Amino acid sequence: MTVITLLAHGCPLPAIVAAFGLDERTVADWQRKAGGHCQAVHQRHLKAKPFDLGHVQADELYAKRQGGRSWVAMAMAVPSRLWLGGVVSPVRDMALIERLVALVRLAWLPGTALLVCVDGLASYVSAFWRAFREKILTGKRGRPPYRMPGVVWLAQVVKRRVGRCPSEVVRRVVRGTLSQVLGQMAKTKTGEQINTSYIERLNATFRACLAGLTRRGRRLVKDEGVLEKGMHLVGCVYNFCSGHRGLRVEQAKGKKWLERTPAMVAGWADHVWSLRELLTFRVLHG
């Protein structure tokens, strides 16, 4: 439990090996098994308990691995700060974005209002169209036309650079109207203008805990499997075991604040889980 706790909070594997006198392969195997279990726990809750996401942000970041780099795309529900999941691929292409959007679609409760804010990557527009479109039954012969649900809106934040220096930020609405987008942001209390700041802050959390995501560092991950398992370990600890300062609520006068995790706000848990509870959670298959 101590070793997995350290791994989930960014302690380098060589430091754990040196401190505890363990074999490096043993520690790597523990991380792989814990990450695989966390992946199953996350998928179980994602499929069983869709909820009103309100506002979702998505982004991609690259990871350094032995022999090259990989792309990690992640999404989060902003009002609850819930990490919705991530996908890993050697290239940043349409397939990567479609797999990420499928996770958002799986967690979304149909019929509820949803605002999605992403960066300027064009693949998001097509991917969200394919995942959320619905058939219009006209009663006529032939294939029915498709349309986006009237309660799903998409906005982008396009950052333009001159060399390495940012020169301009363009905010645009791709689906829906500006009043609908701003109205949903006001309703969910997630800002006054189109932004991706919440997912960028979550990216920083993952960078601090996963070796391959660290900027300007020498630490690498062995392969994409190790990166994926590590991502799910960090993500589930963030969702279930880490109280979020922005989610805590004030109790009666004289009492401490009630700490809440993203999973508690989303209805996935009723208390702050310990790491032992997370790793011993029984996932029923079938």
MOFEN-V354350 format. One line per field, one symbol per residue. phi: phi as a letter, one per 40 degrees, with the letter a starting at -180 (. if undefined). psi: psi as a letter, one per 40 degrees, with the letter a starting at -180 (. if undefined). A space follows every 50 residues. Layout:
# MOFEN-V354350
phi: ???
psi: ???
This chain:
# MOFEN-V354350
phi: .cccccccbgccddcccccbgccdccccccccccccccccccccccccbc accgabbbabacbcbcgibbbbbbbaccdcfccchabbacbcbccccccc cccccccccdgccabbbbcccccccccccccbcbcbccgccgcccbacdc bbbbbbbbbbbbgbccbabbbbbcbgbcccccccccccfbhbadabcccc ccdcccccbbdccccfbccbbcaccccccccccccccccbbbcbdcbcbc ccdgbccccbbdccccgcabaccccccccbcccccg
psi: dddddddeeehidddddddefihdddddddddddddddddddddddddgi ihdchhiiiiiiihiheaiihhhiiihddefhheiiihieigaddddddd ddddddehhheihhhhhiaehddddddddddeiiihheeiiihiiiiiie ehihiihhhiihbehhdihhhihdhaiddddddddddeffieihifdddd dddddddeehdeehhfiehiidadddddddddddddddddehhhdeeiih aiheiiihhiiddddeeeieihiiddddeehhhhi.
